[in-house]
Amino acid sequence: MRYIGIAYKLKNGKTLTRDHIYASWKKYYKHLSKWLKENGYYEKARVMPENVAHIVMGKTSEELKSRTSYSSTELERQLAENKKRLEIKDKEQIEKILFHYGPNWHNEITYIIGFYYTNGDSEIDFMTQENTLEFVKNYFR
């Protein structure tokens, strides 16, 4: 799923180009969000709930938490084999997850999260306990 490209000018003079934006859309982006809306770019600059067919979440295994590397194939397999999975299709809940989802550090991972987009693409990552919404935490209690 391609939205806008971003180019970073590095200190060494080289340019790093990214052709995607991560799914998260943090609350502190409110000024950027306002500007994007005012200029008609908002829906093209971020993943919108309408772009997400569904989200699947599962608890991260202790084995996976102890590892320092893993492939997306391994994450996909572990999510598929998870005995207790939460599938989210409600667009309001998807928007809340997009709003709270963010960078996840290995020592804090609690959940595997799979974003399945309407165009057939998918993205598998982790979500921390801190970033997770109450309705998700309650489901896994």
N, CA, C and O atoms as CSV, one atom per row, in Angstrom:
chain,resi,resn,atom,element,x,y,z
A,1,MET,N,N,0.857,-1.156,0.000
A,1,MET,CA,C,0.000,0.000,0.000
A,1,MET,C,C,0.905,1.220,0.000
A,1,MET,O,O,1.671,1.394,0.947
A,2,ARG,N,N,0.854,2.057,-0.998
A,2,ARG,CA,C,1.731,3.220,-1.096
A,2,ARG,C,C,0.915,4.485,-0.886
A,2,ARG,O,O,-0.152,4.665,-1.475
A,3,TYR,N,N,1.431,5.338,-0.051
A,3,TYR,CA,C,0.779,6.608,0.206
A,3,TYR,C,C,1.669,7.730,-0.303
A,3,TYR,O,O,1.525,8.147,-1.452
A,4,ILE,N,N,2.555,8.213,0.493
A,4,ILE,CA,C,3.469,9.254,0.055
A,4,ILE,C,C,4.884,8.788,0.327
A,4,ILE,O,O,5.106,7.926,1.177
A,5,GLY,N,N,5.823,9.343,-0.379
A,5,GLY,CA,C,7.220,9.024,-0.145
A,5,GLY,C,C,7.833,10.066,0.772
A,5,GLY,O,O,7.420,11.225,0.785
A,6,ILE,N,N,8.813,9.640,1.530
A,6,ILE,CA,C,9.515,10.547,2.427
A,6,ILE,C,C,10.997,10.393,2.148
A,6,ILE,O,O,11.498,9.274,2.031
A,7,ALA,N,N,11.698,11.508,2.042
A,7,ALA,CA,C,13.146,11.477,1.850
A,7,ALA,C,C,13.807,12.199,3.012
A,7,ALA,O,O,13.416,13.309,3.374
A,8,TYR,N,N,14.811,11.555,3.591
A,8,TYR,CA,C,15.571,12.130,4.696
A,8,TYR,C,C,16.946,12.519,4.176
A,8,TYR,O,O,17.615,11.709,3.533
A,9,LYS,N,N,17.368,13.721,4.439
A,9,LYS,CA,C,18.716,14.147,4.095
A,9,LYS,C,C,19.609,13.810,5.286
A,9,LYS,O,O,19.441,14.370,6.370
A,10,LEU,N,N,20.555,12.898,5.086
A,10,LEU,CA,C,21.431,12.454,6.162
A,10,LEU,C,C,22.629,13.391,6.305
A,10,LEU,O,O,22.961,14.124,5.373
A,11,LYS,N,N,23.268,13.369,7.457
A,11,LYS,CA,C,24.416,14.244,7.719
A,11,LYS,C,C,25.566,13.999,6.760
A,11,LYS,O,O,26.344,14.911,6.480
A,12,ASN,N,N,25.682,12.775,6.251
A,12,ASN,CA,C,26.778,12.459,5.327
A,12,ASN,C,C,26.476,12.874,3.892
A,12,ASN,O,O,27.250,12.581,2.981
A,13,GLY,N,N,25.347,13.559,3.691
A,13,GLY,CA,C,24.993,14.047,2.367
A,13,GLY,C,C,24.141,13.090,1.554
A,13,GLY,O,O,23.600,13.478,0.519
A,14,LYS,N,N,24.013,11.863,1.995
A,14,LYS,CA,C,23.191,10.890,1.278
A,14,LYS,C,C,21.723,11.101,1.610
A,14,LYS,O,O,21.387,11.748,2.602
A,15,THR,N,N,20.856,10.554,0.775
A,15,THR,CA,C,19.418,10.652,0.983
A,15,THR,C,C,18.852,9.263,1.207
A,15,THR,O,O,19.148,8.332,0.458
A,16,LEU,N,N,18.038,9.131,2.238
A,16,LEU,CA,C,17.335,7.891,2.538
A,16,LEU,C,C,15.878,8.101,2.157
A,16,LEU,O,O,15.230,9.023,2.653
A,17,THR,N,N,15.365,7.256,1.285
A,17,THR,CA,C,13.984,7.395,0.822
A,17,THR,C,C,13.143,6.253,1.360
A,17,THR,O,O,13.552,5.094,1.303
A,18,ARG,N,N,11.981,6.575,1.878
A,18,ARG,CA,C,11.023,5.574,2.359
A,18,ARG,C,C,9.773,5.706,1.496
A,18,ARG,O,O,9.286,6.816,1.279
A,19,ASP,N,N,9.254,4.597,1.006
A,19,ASP,CA,C,8.054,4.658,0.179
A,19,ASP,C,C,6.815,4.209,0.924
A,19,ASP,O,O,5.790,3.905,0.315
A,20,HIS,N,N,6.911,4.168,2.249
A,20,HIS,CA,C,5.732,3.804,3.030
A,20,HIS,C,C,5.761,4.511,4.370
A,20,HIS,O,O,6.797,5.004,4.816
A,21,ILE,N,N,4.635,4.545,4.979
A,21,ILE,CA,C,4.490,5.112,6.311
A,21,ILE,C,C,3.925,4.019,7.187
A,21,ILE,O,O,2.990,3.326,6.783
A,22,TYR,N,N,4.473,3.848,8.379
A,22,TYR,CA,C,3.973,2.824,9.272
A,22,TYR,C,C,2.529,3.101,9.661
A,22,TYR,O,O,2.062,4.238,9.583
A,23,ALA,N,N,1.837,2.074,10.070
A,23,ALA,CA,C,0.407,2.158,10.346
A,23,ALA,C,C,0.053,3.108,11.488
A,23,ALA,O,O,-1.055,3.642,11.516
A,24,SER,N,N,0.961,3.326,12.422
A,24,SER,CA,C,0.610,4.129,13.603
A,24,SER,C,C,0.304,5.582,13.231
A,24,SER,O,O,0.833,6.125,12.261
A,25,TRP,N,N,-0.548,6.173,14.017
A,25,TRP,CA,C,-0.882,7.581,13.843
A,25,TRP,C,C,-1.113,8.152,15.231
A,25,TRP,O,O,-2.242,8.171,15.722
A,26,LYS,N,N,-0.059,8.609,15.853
A,26,LYS,CA,C,-0.076,9.008,17.253
A,26,LYS,C,C,-0.850,10.297,17.492
A,26,LYS,O,O,-0.964,11.149,16.611
A,27,LYS,N,N,-1.375,10.416,18.697
A,27,LYS,CA,C,-2.170,11.584,19.072
A,27,LYS,C,C,-1.370,12.868,19.005
A,27,LYS,O,O,-1.951,13.932,18.789
A,28,TYR,N,N,-0.051,12.810,19.184
A,28,TYR,CA,C,0.736,14.039,19.124
A,28,TYR,C,C,0.948,14.526,17.689
A,28,TYR,O,O,1.635,15.525,17.475
A,29,TYR,N,N,0.377,13.846,16.724
A,29,TYR,CA,C,0.409,14.295,15.337
A,29,TYR,C,C,-0.723,15.284,15.044
A,29,TYR,O,O,-0.990,15.571,13.877
A,30,LYS,N,N,-1.389,15.808,16.065
A,30,LYS,CA,C,-2.594,16.604,15.839
A,30,LYS,C,C,-2.341,17.830,14.961
A,30,LYS,O,O,-3.194,18.175,14.144
A,31,HIS,N,N,-1.198,18.493,15.106
A,31,HIS,CA,C,-0.924,19.665,14.269
A,31,HIS,C,C,-0.649,19.252,12.827
A,31,HIS,O,O,-1.092,19.903,11.881
A,32,LEU,N,N,0.089,18.161,12.682
A,32,LEU,CA,C,0.332,17.629,11.341
A,32,LEU,C,C,-0.984,17.173,10.718
A,32,LEU,O,O,-1.244,17.441,9.545
A,33,SER,N,N,-1.813,16.486,11.498
A,33,SER,CA,C,-3.112,16.030,11.004
A,33,SER,C,C,-3.957,17.203,10.529
A,33,SER,O,O,-4.576,17.147,9.467
A,34,LYS,N,N,-3.976,18.256,11.319
A,34,LYS,CA,C,-4.761,19.442,10.950
A,34,LYS,C,C,-4.268,20.019,9.625
A,34,LYS,O,O,-5.070,20.347,8.751
A,35,TRP,N,N,-2.960,20.140,9.478
A,35,TRP,CA,C,-2.397,20.692,8.248
A,35,TRP,C,C,-2.717,19.786,7.057
A,35,TRP,O,O,-3.097,20.270,5.991
A,36,LEU,N,N,-2.563,18.481,7.238
A,36,LEU,CA,C,-2.859,17.545,6.155
A,36,LEU,C,C,-4.324,17.629,5.736
A,36,LEU,O,O,-4.631,17.595,4.544
A,37,LYS,N,N,-5.230,17.739,6.708
A,37,LYS,CA,C,-6.661,17.862,6.398
A,37,LYS,C,C,-6.937,19.162,5.648
A,37,LYS,O,O,-7.656,19.164,4.649
A,38,GLU,N,N,-6.372,20.259,6.124
A,38,GLU,CA,C,-6.583,21.561,5.494
A,38,GLU,C,C,-6.088,21.576,4.056
A,38,GLU,O,O,-6.626,22.309,3.227
A,39,ASN,N,N,-5.086,20.789,3.754
A,39,ASN,CA,C,-4.496,20.782,2.417
A,39,ASN,C,C,-4.895,19.571,1.578
A,39,ASN,O,O,-4.361,19.365,0.489
A,40,GLY,N,N,-5.830,18.775,2.083
A,40,GLY,CA,C,-6.365,17.655,1.312
A,40,GLY,C,C,-5.469,16.442,1.194
A,40,GLY,O,O,-5.655,15.628,0.290
A,41,TYR,N,N,-4.499,16.299,2.088
A,41,TYR,CA,C,-3.566,15.176,2.018
A,41,TYR,C,C,-3.817,14.098,3.070
A,41,TYR,O,O,-3.211,13.029,2.999
A,42,TYR,N,N,-4.671,14.342,4.018
A,42,TYR,CA,C,-4.813,13.489,5.203
A,42,TYR,C,C,-5.028,12.014,4.868
A,42,TYR,O,O,-4.320,11.151,5.388
A,43,GLU,N,N,-5.979,11.727,4.021
A,43,GLU,CA,C,-6.309,10.332,3.709
A,43,GLU,C,C,-5.265,9.657,2.835
A,43,GLU,O,O,-5.253,8.431,2.722
A,44,LYS,N,N,-4.386,10.441,2.213
A,44,LYS,CA,C,-3.323,9.862,1.401
A,44,LYS,C,C,-2.033,9.688,2.200
A,44,LYS,O,O,-1.133,8.966,1.773
A,45,ALA,N,N,-1.940,10.343,3.351
A,45,ALA,CA,C,-0.698,10.349,4.116
A,45,ALA,C,C,-0.638,9.290,5.197
A,45,ALA,O,O,0.429,9.057,5.765
A,46,ARG,N,N,-1.734,8.655,5.493
A,46,ARG,CA,C,-1.734,7.676,6.572
A,46,ARG,C,C,-2.637,6.502,6.229
A,46,ARG,O,O,-3.463,6.575,5.318
A,47,VAL,N,N,-2.468,5.444,6.959
A,47,VAL,CA,C,-3.354,4.297,6.804
A,47,VAL,C,C,-4.671,4.652,7.477
A,47,VAL,O,O,-4.699,5.002,8.657
A,48,MET,N,N,-5.747,4.563,6.734
A,48,MET,CA,C,-7.074,4.861,7.251
A,48,MET,C,C,-7.777,3.542,7.593
A,48,MET,O,O,-7.450,2.503,7.019
A,49,PRO,N,N,-8.729,3.574,8.512
A,49,PRO,CA,C,-9.465,2.344,8.856
A,49,PRO,C,C,-10.086,1.667,7.638
A,49,PRO,O,O,-10.192,0.442,7.595
A,50,GLU,N,N,-10.493,2.453,6.661
A,50,GLU,CA,C,-11.095,1.903,5.442
A,50,GLU,C,C,-10.092,1.094,4.627
A,50,GLU,O,O,-10.485,0.265,3.806
A,51,ASN,N,N,-8.782,1.331,4.851
A,51,ASN,CA,C,-7.735,0.591,4.144
A,51,ASN,C,C,-7.440,-0.752,4.795
A,51,ASN,O,O,-6.735,-1.579,4.217
A,52,VAL,N,N,-7.975,-0.979,5.995
A,52,VAL,CA,C,-7.690,-2.188,6.761
A,52,VAL,C,C,-8.912,-3.100,6.717
A,52,VAL,O,O,-9.985,-2.728,7.193
A,53,ALA,N,N,-8.751,-4.278,6.154
A,53,ALA,CA,C,-9.847,-5.248,6.110
A,53,ALA,C,C,-10.113,-5.774,7.515
A,53,ALA,O,O,-11.258,-5.847,7.961
A,54,HIS,N,N,-9.036,-6.137,8.202
A,54,HIS,CA,C,-9.151,-6.597,9.588
A,54,HIS,C,C,-7.777,-6.634,10.240
A,54,HIS,O,O,-6.744,-6.573,9.572
A,55,ILE,N,N,-7.797,-6.733,11.553
A,55,ILE,CA,C,-6.585,-6.856,12.356
A,55,ILE,C,C,-6.729,-8.138,13.166
A,55,ILE,O,O,-7.808,-8.442,13.675
A,56,VAL,N,N,-5.636,-8.887,13.284
A,56,VAL,CA,C,-5.624,-10.079,14.123
A,56,VAL,C,C,-4.531,-9.886,15.162
A,56,VAL,O,O,-3.414,-9.478,14.842
A,57,MET,N,N,-4.873,-10.188,16.422
A,57,MET,CA,C,-3.906,-10.066,17.503
A,57,MET,C,C,-3.837,-11.351,18.298
A,57,MET,O,O,-4.835,-12.054,18.449
A,58,GLY,N,N,-2.660,-11.653,18.802
A,58,GLY,CA,C,-2.461,-12.796,19.670
A,58,GLY,C,C,-1.353,-12.500,20.658
A,58,GLY,O,O,-0.512,-11.635,20.410
A,59,LYS,N,N,-1.342,-13.206,21.772
A,59,LYS,CA,C,-0.276,-13.041,22.767
A,59,LYS,C,C,1.033,-13.574,22.186
A,59,LYS,O,O,1.046,-14.567,21.459
A,60,THR,N,N,2.113,-12.908,22.514
A,60,THR,CA,C,3.439,-13.336,22.085
A,60,THR,C,C,3.923,-14.448,23.009
A,60,THR,O,O,3.804,-14.344,24.230
A,61,SER,N,N,4.462,-15.498,22.433
A,61,SER,CA,C,4.959,-16.619,23.243
A,61,SER,C,C,6.226,-16.215,23.990
A,61,SER,O,O,6.949,-15.312,23.569
A,62,GLU,N,N,6.479,-16.890,25.088
A,62,GLU,CA,C,7.702,-16.638,25.867
A,62,GLU,C,C,8.938,-16.955,25.022
A,62,GLU,O,O,9.959,-16.275,25.126
A,63,GLU,N,N,8.837,-17.986,24.190
A,63,GLU,CA,C,9.956,-18.363,23.315
A,63,GLU,C,C,10.289,-17.214,22.369
A,63,GLU,O,O,11.461,-16.898,22.162
A,64,LEU,N,N,9.279,-16.599,21.803
A,64,LEU,CA,C,9.505,-15.501,20.863
A,64,LEU,C,C,10.033,-14.263,21.588
A,64,LEU,O,O,10.883,-13.550,21.055
A,65,LYS,N,N,9.538,-14.005,22.791
A,65,LYS,CA,C,10.010,-12.858,23.566
A,65,LYS,C,C,11.499,-12.964,23.882
A,65,LYS,O,O,12.192,-11.951,23.986
A,66,SER,N,N,11.989,-14.198,24.033
A,66,SER,CA,C,13.387,-14.395,24.413
A,66,SER,C,C,14.340,-14.291,23.226
A,66,SER,O,O,15.554,-14.221,23.419
A,67,ARG,N,N,13.824,-14.281,22.026
A,67,ARG,CA,C,14.682,-14.231,20.835
A,67,ARG,C,C,15.026,-12.801,20.470
A,67,ARG,O,O,14.324,-11.864,20.850
A,68,THR,N,N,16.103,-12.643,19.735
A,68,THR,CA,C,16.518,-11.310,19.297
A,68,THR,C,C,16.254,-11.076,17.816
A,68,THR,O,O,16.384,-9.950,17.337
A,69,SER,N,N,15.883,-12.128,17.084
A,69,SER,CA,C,15.548,-11.949,15.670
A,69,SER,C,C,14.477,-12.955,15.265
A,69,SER,O,O,14.361,-14.027,15.859
A,70,TYR,N,N,13.715,-12.606,14.272
A,70,TYR,CA,C,12.637,-13.436,13.778
A,70,TYR,C,C,12.234,-12.904,12.414
A,70,TYR,O,O,12.389,-11.718,12.122
A,71,SER,N,N,11.717,-13.795,11.589
A,71,SER,CA,C,11.277,-13.398,10.254
A,71,SER,C,C,9.778,-13.113,10.278
A,71,SER,O,O,9.065,-13.548,11.181
A,72,SER,N,N,9.320,-12.384,9.282
A,72,SER,CA,C,7.884,-12.115,9.188
A,72,SER,C,C,7.109,-13.409,8.982
A,72,SER,O,O,5.963,-13.518,9.418
A,73,THR,N,N,7.722,-14.394,8.319
A,73,THR,CA,C,7.082,-15.695,8.130
A,73,THR,C,C,6.863,-16.382,9.478
A,73,THR,O,O,5.812,-16.980,9.708
A,74,GLU,N,N,7.854,-16.299,10.366
A,74,GLU,CA,C,7.718,-16.885,11.701
A,74,GLU,C,C,6.609,-16.194,12.499
A,74,GLU,O,O,5.831,-16.841,13.200
A,75,LEU,N,N,6.558,-14.874,12.376
A,75,LEU,CA,C,5.529,-14.127,13.098
A,75,LEU,C,C,4.141,-14.482,12.580
A,75,LEU,O,O,3.206,-14.659,13.362
A,76,GLU,N,N,4.011,-14.586,11.271
A,76,GLU,CA,C,2.741,-14.952,10.653
A,76,GLU,C,C,2.307,-16.341,11.123
A,76,GLU,O,O,1.138,-16.556,11.445
A,77,ARG,N,N,3.253,-17.278,11.161
A,77,ARG,CA,C,2.955,-18.642,11.609
A,77,ARG,C,C,2.517,-18.648,13.063
A,77,ARG,O,O,1.533,-19.295,13.420
A,78,GLN,N,N,3.257,-17.919,13.906
A,78,GLN,CA,C,2.912,-17.910,15.318
A,78,GLN,C,C,1.534,-17.281,15.544
A,78,GLN,O,O,0.769,-17.748,16.387
A,79,LEU,N,N,1.225,-16.243,14.805
A,79,LEU,CA,C,-0.089,-15.614,14.935
A,79,LEU,C,C,-1.185,-16.583,14.484
A,79,LEU,O,O,-2.226,-16.684,15.132
A,80,ALA,N,N,-0.957,-17.291,13.379
A,80,ALA,CA,C,-1.939,-18.247,12.869
A,80,ALA,C,C,-2.138,-19.423,13.824
A,80,ALA,O,O,-3.246,-19.947,13.942
A,81,GLU,N,N,-1.065,-19.838,14.508
A,81,GLU,CA,C,-1.146,-20.984,15.415
A,81,GLU,C,C,-1.583,-20.605,16.825
A,81,GLU,O,O,-1.801,-21.481,17.661
A,82,ASN,N,N,-1.711,-19.329,17.092
A,82,ASN,CA,C,-2.096,-18.866,18.421
A,82,ASN,C,C,-3.495,-19.380,18.747
A,82,ASN,O,O,-4.431,-19.169,17.976
A,83,LYS,N,N,-3.637,-20.043,19.873
A,83,LYS,CA,C,-4.921,-20.648,20.237
A,83,LYS,C,C,-5.999,-19.602,20.540
A,83,LYS,O,O,-7.177,-19.818,20.254
A,84,LYS,N,N,-5.600,-18.496,21.107
A,84,LYS,CA,C,-6.558,-17.433,21.413
A,84,LYS,C,C,-6.162,-16.194,20.619
A,84,LYS,O,O,-5.193,-15.503,20.934
A,85,ARG,N,N,-6.955,-15.939,19.570
A,85,ARG,CA,C,-6.683,-14.800,18.695
A,85,ARG,C,C,-7.880,-13.870,18.707
A,85,ARG,O,O,-9.024,-14.306,18.832
A,86,LEU,N,N,-7.605,-12.610,18.577
A,86,LEU,CA,C,-8.658,-11.607,18.493
A,86,LEU,C,C,-8.671,-11.050,17.079
A,86,LEU,O,O,-7.667,-10.515,16.607
A,87,GLU,N,N,-9.808,-11.174,16.402
A,87,GLU,CA,C,-9.954,-10.603,15.064
A,87,GLU,C,C,-10.831,-9.368,15.174
A,87,GLU,O,O,-11.927,-9.419,15.732
A,88,ILE,N,N,-10.344,-8.267,14.640
A,88,ILE,CA,C,-11.027,-6.977,14.750
A,88,ILE,C,C,-11.401,-6.498,13.354
A,88,ILE,O,O,-10.536,-6.333,12.494
A,89,LYS,N,N,-12.696,-6.275,13.136
A,89,LYS,CA,C,-13.193,-5.771,11.855
A,89,LYS,C,C,-13.911,-4.431,11.998
A,89,LYS,O,O,-14.129,-3.729,11.011
A,90,ASP,N,N,-14.274,-4.085,13.217
A,90,ASP,CA,C,-14.987,-2.840,13.480
A,90,ASP,C,C,-14.070,-1.652,13.169
A,90,ASP,O,O,-12.977,-1.550,13.726
A,91,LYS,N,N,-14.511,-0.758,12.285
A,91,LYS,CA,C,-13.676,0.362,11.824
A,91,LYS,C,C,-13.326,1.329,12.951
A,91,LYS,O,O,-12.241,1.911,12.934
A,92,GLU,N,N,-14.201,1.517,13.918
A,92,GLU,CA,C,-13.884,2.395,15.048
A,92,GLU,C,C,-12.781,1.787,15.906
A,92,GLU,O,O,-11.880,2.499,16.351
A,93,GLN,N,N,-12.842,0.482,16.140
A,93,GLN,CA,C,-11.789,-0.183,16.905
A,93,GLN,C,C,-10.479,-0.190,16.132
A,93,GLN,O,O,-9.408,-0.029,16.718
A,94,ILE,N,N,-10.558,-0.376,14.818
A,94,ILE,CA,C,-9.355,-0.333,13.980
A,94,ILE,C,C,-8.712,1.049,14.071
A,94,ILE,O,O,-7.492,1.153,14.201
A,95,GLU,N,N,-9.511,2.103,14.004
A,95,GLU,CA,C,-8.970,3.466,14.109
A,95,GLU,C,C,-8.280,3.665,15.451
A,95,GLU,O,O,-7.212,4.275,15.510
A,96,LYS,N,N,-8.871,3.163,16.522
A,96,LYS,CA,C,-8.252,3.296,17.849
A,96,LYS,C,C,-6.912,2.561,17.899
A,96,LYS,O,O,-5.951,3.061,18.483
A,97,ILE,N,N,-6.848,1.391,17.296
A,97,ILE,CA,C,-5.586,0.648,17.274
A,97,ILE,C,C,-4.550,1.391,16.443
A,97,ILE,O,O,-3.393,1.491,16.851
A,98,LEU,N,N,-4.940,1.913,15.289
A,98,LEU,CA,C,-4.007,2.689,14.470
A,98,LEU,C,C,-3.477,3.889,15.249
A,98,LEU,O,O,-2.307,4.252,15.119
A,99,PHE,N,N,-4.322,4.492,16.042
A,99,PHE,CA,C,-3.973,5.666,16.835
A,99,PHE,C,C,-2.973,5.326,17.942
A,99,PHE,O,O,-2.106,6.139,18.262
A,100,HIS,N,N,-3.086,4.143,18.523
A,100,HIS,CA,C,-2.239,3.763,19.650
A,100,HIS,C,C,-1.047,2.894,19.272
A,100,HIS,O,O,-0.103,2.764,20.052
A,101,TYR,N,N,-1.081,2.308,18.104
A,101,TYR,CA,C,0.001,1.438,17.655
A,101,TYR,C,C,1.249,2.274,17.421
A,101,TYR,O,O,1.166,3.383,16.895
A,102,GLY,N,N,2.392,1.753,17.806
A,102,GLY,CA,C,3.628,2.496,17.608
A,102,GLY,C,C,4.846,1.611,17.685
A,102,GLY,O,O,4.732,0.387,17.761
A,103,PRO,N,N,6.018,2.228,17.666
A,103,PRO,CA,C,7.258,1.449,17.721
A,103,PRO,C,C,7.268,0.515,18.923
A,103,PRO,O,O,6.834,0.881,20.015
A,104,ASN,N,N,7.758,-0.667,18.711
A,104,ASN,CA,C,7.751,-1.682,19.760
A,104,ASN,C,C,9.155,-2.208,19.968
A,104,ASN,O,O,9.811,-2.638,19.019
A,105,TRP,N,N,9.607,-2.176,21.182
A,105,TRP,CA,C,10.949,-2.620,21.514
A,105,TRP,C,C,10.889,-4.065,21.978
A,105,TRP,O,O,9.958,-4.462,22.678
A,106,HIS,N,N,11.867,-4.835,21.592
A,106,HIS,CA,C,11.877,-6.277,21.825
A,106,HIS,C,C,11.581,-6.660,23.277
A,106,HIS,O,O,10.851,-7.623,23.516
A,107,ASN,N,N,12.121,-5.941,24.234
A,107,ASN,CA,C,11.928,-6.351,25.622
A,107,ASN,C,C,10.553,-6.000,26.168
A,107,ASN,O,O,10.248,-6.344,27.310
A,108,GLU,N,N,9.722,-5.333,25.399
A,108,GLU,CA,C,8.397,-4.939,25.865
A,108,GLU,C,C,7.268,-5.630,25.114
A,108,GLU,O,O,6.101,-5.373,25.411
A,109,ILE,N,N,7.566,-6.484,24.168
A,109,ILE,CA,C,6.517,-7.041,23.321
A,109,ILE,C,C,5.575,-7.934,24.119
A,109,ILE,O,O,6.008,-8.753,24.929
A,110,THR,N,N,4.300,-7.762,23.879
A,110,THR,CA,C,3.277,-8.557,24.542
A,110,THR,C,C,2.383,-9.250,23.529
A,110,THR,O,O,1.972,-10.391,23.740
A,111,TYR,N,N,2.080,-8.570,22.431
A,111,TYR,CA,C,1.156,-9.091,21.428
A,111,TYR,C,C,1.790,-9.068,20.045
A,111,TYR,O,O,2.593,-8.191,19.726
A,112,ILE,N,N,1.415,-10.047,19.234
A,112,ILE,CA,C,1.698,-9.999,17.798
A,112,ILE,C,C,0.452,-9.382,17.180
A,112,ILE,O,O,-0.671,-9.733,17.542
A,113,ILE,N,N,0.658,-8.471,16.254
A,113,ILE,CA,C,-0.475,-7.819,15.598
A,113,ILE,C,C,-0.295,-7.923,14.093
A,113,ILE,O,O,0.766,-7.606,13.555
A,114,GLY,N,N,-1.337,-8.365,13.432
A,114,GLY,CA,C,-1.329,-8.479,11.981
A,114,GLY,C,C,-2.335,-7.513,11.385
A,114,GLY,O,O,-3.523,-7.567,11.704
A,115,PHE,N,N,-1.861,-6.631,10.519
A,115,PHE,CA,C,-2.736,-5.720,9.780
A,115,PHE,C,C,-2.954,-6.341,8.404
A,115,PHE,O,O,-1.992,-6.616,7.685
A,116,TYR,N,N,-4.198,-6.560,8.040
A,116,TYR,CA,C,-4.540,-7.147,6.742
A,116,TYR,C,C,-5.315,-6.096,5.966
A,116,TYR,O,O,-6.451,-5.760,6.302
A,117,TYR,N,N,-4.675,-5.586,4.918
A,117,TYR,CA,C,-5.214,-4.450,4.175
A,117,TYR,C,C,-6.184,-4.890,3.087
A,117,TYR,O,O,-6.140,-6.029,2.622
A,118,THR,N,N,-7.050,-3.983,2.692
A,118,THR,CA,C,-8.073,-4.274,1.687
A,118,THR,C,C,-7.470,-4.575,0.316
A,118,THR,O,O,-8.122,-5.207,-0.516
A,119,ASN,N,N,-6.239,-4.133,0.068
A,119,ASN,CA,C,-5.607,-4.406,-1.228
A,119,ASN,C,C,-4.864,-5.739,-1.254
A,119,ASN,O,O,-4.222,-6.071,-2.250
A,120,GLY,N,N,-4.949,-6.517,-0.148
A,120,GLY,CA,C,-4.306,-7.826,-0.093
A,120,GLY,C,C,-2.954,-7.835,0.612
A,120,GLY,O,O,-2.441,-8.907,0.932
A,121,ASP,N,N,-2.370,-6.673,0.859
A,121,ASP,CA,C,-1.108,-6.606,1.584
A,121,ASP,C,C,-1.339,-6.902,3.054
A,121,ASP,O,O,-2.467,-6.834,3.542
A,122,SER,N,N,-0.263,-7.232,3.756
A,122,SER,CA,C,-0.347,-7.430,5.197
A,122,SER,C,C,0.947,-6.975,5.839
A,122,SER,O,O,1.980,-6.849,5.180
A,123,GLU,N,N,0.871,-6.735,7.125
A,123,GLU,CA,C,2.018,-6.291,7.905
A,123,GLU,C,C,1.894,-6.944,9.283
A,123,GLU,O,O,0.850,-6.846,9.928
A,124,ILE,N,N,2.948,-7.600,9.727
A,124,ILE,CA,C,2.951,-8.262,11.027
A,124,ILE,C,C,3.994,-7.574,11.902
A,124,ILE,O,O,5.116,-7.325,11.462
A,125,ASP,N,N,3.621,-7.272,13.127
A,125,ASP,CA,C,4.531,-6.579,14.025
A,125,ASP,C,C,4.174,-6.943,15.461
A,125,ASP,O,O,3.426,-7.890,15.702
A,126,PHE,N,N,4.703,-6.201,16.390
A,126,PHE,CA,C,4.424,-6.395,17.804
A,126,PHE,C,C,3.724,-5.171,18.364
A,126,PHE,O,O,3.794,-4.081,17.797
A,127,MET,N,N,3.055,-5.369,19.474
A,127,MET,CA,C,2.430,-4.266,20.196
A,127,MET,C,C,2.739,-4.458,21.675
A,127,MET,O,O,2.685,-5.574,22.192
A,128,THR,N,N,3.059,-3.371,22.342
A,128,THR,CA,C,3.392,-3.444,23.755
A,128,THR,C,C,2.126,-3.419,24.604
A,128,THR,O,O,1.063,-3.007,24.142
A,129,GLN,N,N,2.253,-3.861,25.844
A,129,GLN,CA,C,1.141,-3.799,26.788
A,129,GLN,C,C,0.713,-2.337,26.974
A,129,GLN,O,O,-0.475,-2.029,27.062
A,130,GLU,N,N,1.697,-1.458,27.029
A,130,GLU,CA,C,1.433,-0.033,27.238
A,130,GLU,C,C,0.587,0.575,26.121
A,130,GLU,O,O,-0.288,1.398,26.387
A,131,ASN,N,N,0.839,0.176,24.874
A,131,ASN,CA,C,0.120,0.742,23.725
A,131,ASN,C,C,-1.216,0.061,23.449
A,131,ASN,O,O,-1.986,0.524,22.607
A,132,THR,N,N,-1.495,-1.030,24.150
A,132,THR,CA,C,-2.671,-1.829,23.856
A,132,THR,C,C,-3.912,-1.281,24.547
A,132,THR,O,O,-3.869,-0.883,25.711
A,133,LEU,N,N,-4.994,-1.267,23.825
A,133,LEU,CA,C,-6.269,-0.758,24.341
A,133,LEU,C,C,-6.893,-1.729,25.337
A,133,LEU,O,O,-6.615,-2.928,25.314
A,134,GLU,N,N,-7.731,-1.198,26.201
A,134,GLU,CA,C,-8.361,-1.998,27.257
A,134,GLU,C,C,-9.194,-3.148,26.705
A,134,GLU,O,O,-9.177,-4.241,27.271
A,135,PHE,N,N,-9.924,-2.926,25.607
A,135,PHE,CA,C,-10.768,-4.008,25.086
A,135,PHE,C,C,-9.922,-5.195,24.623
A,135,PHE,O,O,-10.383,-6.335,24.671
A,136,VAL,N,N,-8.694,-4.940,24.178
A,136,VAL,CA,C,-7.789,-6.022,23.780
A,136,VAL,C,C,-7.247,-6.716,25.030
A,136,VAL,O,O,-7.248,-7.944,25.113
A,137,LYS,N,N,-6.791,-5.934,25.990
A,137,LYS,CA,C,-6.272,-6.505,27.242
A,137,LYS,C,C,-7.340,-7.377,27.913
A,137,LYS,O,O,-7.050,-8.474,28.391
A,138,ASN,N,N,-8.569,-6.877,27.942
A,138,ASN,CA,C,-9.664,-7.639,28.558
A,138,ASN,C,C,-9.911,-8.954,27.836
A,138,ASN,O,O,-10.198,-9.963,28.481
A,139,TYR,N,N,-9.807,-8.964,26.529
A,139,TYR,CA,C,-10.025,-10.189,25.760
A,139,TYR,C,C,-9.004,-11.264,26.138
A,139,TYR,O,O,-9.341,-12.445,26.213
A,140,PHE,N,N,-7.767,-10.854,26.372
A,140,PHE,CA,C,-6.703,-11.816,26.641
A,140,PHE,C,C,-6.525,-12.131,28.118
A,140,PHE,O,O,-5.637,-12.910,28.463
A,141,ARG,N,N,-7.325,-11.561,28.995
A,141,ARG,CA,C,-7.242,-11.876,30.438
A,141,ARG,C,C,-7.862,-13.209,30.727
A,141,ARG,O,O,-7.887,-13.642,31.879
